[in-house]
Amino acid sequence: MKEEYRKRLEKLSTTNVSDALDALGLRGSTYGIRPTWEGCKKIVGEAVTVKLVSAGLTKSPNHLGVNAIEAAKEGDIILVDNSGRLDVSCWGGILANGAKEKGIAGVVIDGACRDLDDYVEADFSVYARGAVVATARGRIMEEATNVMVQFGGVQVRSGDIVMADRSGVVIVPREKIEEVLIKAEGLFQKEEDMIREIKNGASMLEVDTKYSYEKMLK
C-alpha cells in the first residue's frame, strides 16, 4: 500500500470509511469484530488472508497462521476467516509474537482467539469476535492462505485494504482506495465543521438543517 494512502487513512475513523463505502455503493462494513483488549491500537494495512476449515482426515502440514506470517510484509494485516466461530481459538500468543517480530501491523479475526495477556505484553493489536480458551489443534485447520474469503459478511481478497479501530473493521477494495479516500475525507471534514459549530453554541437543529445530515451520503 502506498504510504500516502496509509497516512490519509490513519487520520480517519472506520465510521468515516464505512460511510464513504455506503455512499459509493460498495460493501465493506463488517460487524461484531472488535478490539480484544483495552489499548489495542488502530491498524491500517493490506490483507493477508487465511481461510480455515474444520479439522478431519486431511491434515495440514503447518499450524494455522504460520504461512500467513511467512508471506506477510511489514505493515500488512493478517485477516482470518473462521466463519465467525466462537467455540475454538484460531489465533494465540505464539502467533502474535511471531507476527509482531515480522513487523505485521495486527490481526483481524472472524472468530475467536485466546492468550489475550500475551497481546497486551507484546503490544500487538488483535481484533476478533471474542475470546475462548479451546485450542485450534484437532478442531480446525488452515485450508489456504492469500485466497478470497468472507469476513463479517464482506468479500475480501489478498491485498484489499483493512482498517480497524474501536468501532470495528472495514474493508476497502484495493482498486477503489483513492475514490473511497476522497469521499471519506469530505465526510470527515463536514462532521468536523458540524461539531465545531455545535461547540460554538449553534443548536443541533440549526446544524442539522444547515448540513442536511440525513442526506450527507447522497
C-alpha positions in Angstrom: 0.0 0.0 0.0 1.3 3.5 -0.8 2.5 5.3 2.3 0.3 8.3 1.2 -2.8 6.1 1.5 -1.8 4.8 4.9 -1.2 8.2 6.3 -4.6 9.5 4.9 -6.4 6.5 6.3 -4.8 6.9 9.7 -6.4 10.4 10.0 -9.9 8.9 9.5 -12.1 6.5 11.5 -13.7 3.3 10.4 -17.0 5.1 10.5 -15.8 7.7 8.0 -14.7 5.0 5.7 -17.9 3.0 6.2 -20.0 6.0 5.3 -17.9 6.6 2.2 -18.3 2.9 1.1 -22.1 3.3 1.5 -22.2 6.5 -0.4 -20.3 4.8 -3.3 -22.4 1.7 -3.2 -19.6 -0.6 -2.0 -19.8 -3.4 0.5 -17.0 -3.2 3.1 -18.5 -2.7 6.6 -18.2 -5.8 8.8 -20.0 -6.3 12.1 -19.2 -7.8 15.5 -15.4 -7.8 15.3 -13.9 -5.5 18.0 -10.6 -4.9 19.8 -9.7 -7.7 22.1 -8.0 -5.6 24.8 -8.1 -2.0 26.1 -5.4 0.0 24.4 -5.5 -2.1 21.2 -4.1 0.3 18.5 -5.9 1.4 15.3 -4.4 -0.6 12.4 -4.3 0.0 8.6 -2.7 -2.3 6.1 -3.1 -4.7 3.2 -4.8 -8.0 3.9 -3.0 -11.3 4.0 -6.0 -13.7 4.1 -6.3 -17.1 5.9 -9.2 -19.5 5.2 -9.9 -22.0 7.9 -12.0 -25.2 7.8 -12.8 -28.0 10.3 -10.1 -30.5 11.0 -10.6 -34.0 9.7 -8.8 -36.8 7.9 -7.0 -34.4 5.6 -4.1 -32.9 7.6 -2.3 -29.6 7.4 1.5 -29.6 7.2 1.7 -26.4 9.3 -0.2 -24.8 12.2 -2.7 -22.3 11.0 -1.4 -18.8 10.5 2.2 -19.7 10.1 2.1 -19.4 6.3 0.4 -16.0 6.5 3.1 -14.7 8.8 5.8 -16.0 6.4 4.0 -14.4 3.4 3.3 -11.0 5.0 5.3 -7.8 4.5 5.9 -5.2 7.2 2.7 -3.2 7.8 0.4 -5.9 6.5 -2.7 -7.2 8.4 -3.5 -10.9 8.7 -7.2 -11.5 8.2 -8.6 -14.8 9.4 -11.9 -16.3 8.2 -13.1 -18.8 10.7 -16.8 -18.3 9.7 -17.5 -16.4 12.9 -17.0 -19.5 15.2 -16.7 -18.7 18.9 -16.1 -22.3 20.2 -12.5 -22.5 19.2 -9.5 -20.2 19.1 -7.8 -19.5 15.8 -5.0 -17.2 17.0 -2.8 -17.2 20.1 0.2 -15.7 21.8 3.0 -17.5 19.9 1.5 -16.5 16.6 1.1 -12.9 17.9 4.7 -12.7 18.9 5.8 -14.2 15.5 3.7 -11.6 13.7 5.0 -8.8 15.9 8.6 -9.6 15.2 7.9 -9.7 11.4 6.5 -6.1 11.6 2.9 -7.1 10.9 0.5 -4.4 11.9 -2.1 -6.6 13.5 -4.7 -9.4 13.1 -8.4 -9.3 12.5 -10.4 -12.5 13.0 -13.9 -13.5 12.1 -14.0 -15.9 15.0 -12.4 -16.2 18.4 -8.8 -16.0 19.8 -7.0 -16.7 23.0 -3.9 -15.7 25.1 -5.1 -12.1 25.4 -2.5 -11.3 28.1 0.2 -12.1 25.5 -1.2 -9.5 23.1 -1.0 -6.9 25.9 2.5 -7.8 26.8 3.6 -7.7 23.1 1.6 -4.5 22.4 0.1 -6.3 19.4 -3.3 -5.4 18.0 -5.8 -8.2 17.7 -9.5 -7.7 16.7 -11.9 -10.7 17.0 -15.5 -11.7 17.8 -14.4 -12.9 21.3 -12.0 -14.9 23.3 -12.1 -18.6 24.2 -9.6 -21.0 25.8 -10.1 -24.0 23.5 -7.1 -24.7 21.1 -7.4 -24.9 17.4 -5.4 -28.2 17.4 -7.7 -31.1 16.3 -10.6 -28.8 15.8 -9.8 -26.5 12.8 -7.0 -26.2 10.3 -5.8 -23.9 7.6 -7.3 -24.5 4.1 -5.5 -21.8 2.2 -3.5 -18.5 2.5 -4.0 -15.4 0.3 -7.3 -16.6 -1.3 -10.6 -14.8 -1.5 -12.6 -15.2 1.8 -15.7 -13.9 3.5 -15.2 -11.8 6.6 -18.0 -10.4 8.6 -20.3 -10.6 5.6 -17.8 -8.9 3.3 -15.8 -10.4 0.4 -12.0 -9.9 1.0 -9.2 -10.6 -1.4 -5.5 -10.6 -0.7 -4.2 -7.1 -1.0 -7.5 -5.4 -0.1 -7.2 -2.6 2.5 -8.1 -3.4 6.1 -8.8 -0.7 8.7 -9.7 -1.4 12.3 -10.3 0.8 15.4 -12.6 0.8 18.4 -15.7 0.9 16.3 -14.8 -2.2 14.3 -13.3 -3.3 11.0 -13.8 -2.0 7.4 -12.5 -3.4 4.1 -11.7 -1.2 1.1 -11.4 -2.9 -2.3 -7.8 -2.2 -3.4 -8.8 -0.8 -6.7 -11.2 1.7 -5.1 -8.9 3.1 -2.4 -8.5 6.6 -4.0 -12.2 7.0 -4.6 -13.1 5.9 -1.1 -10.5 8.2 0.5 -11.7 11.3 -1.3 -15.3 10.6 -0.2 -14.3 9.7 3.3 -12.2 12.8 3.7 -15.0 15.0 2.5 -17.5 13.4 5.0 -14.9 13.7 7.8 -14.5 17.5 7.1 -18.3 18.0 7.2 -18.6 16.3 10.5 -15.7 18.3 12.0 -17.4 21.5 10.8 -20.7 20.4 12.4 -19.0 19.6 15.7 -17.2 22.9 15.7 -20.4 24.9 15.2 -22.2 22.9 17.9 -19.3 23.7 20.4 -19.5 27.4 19.4 -23.2 27.5 20.5 -25.3 26.6 17.5 -28.3 24.4 18.2 -28.4 20.8 17.0 -31.4 21.6 14.9 -29.6 24.6 13.2 -26.6 22.5 12.4 -28.7 19.5 11.1 -30.7 21.8 8.9 -27.6 23.6 7.5 -25.7 20.4 6.7 -28.6 18.2 5.8 -27.1 15.4 7.9 -29.7 12.8 7.0 -28.7 13.3 3.3 -25.0 13.5 3.6 -24.3 10.2 1.9 -26.3 11.1 -1.2 
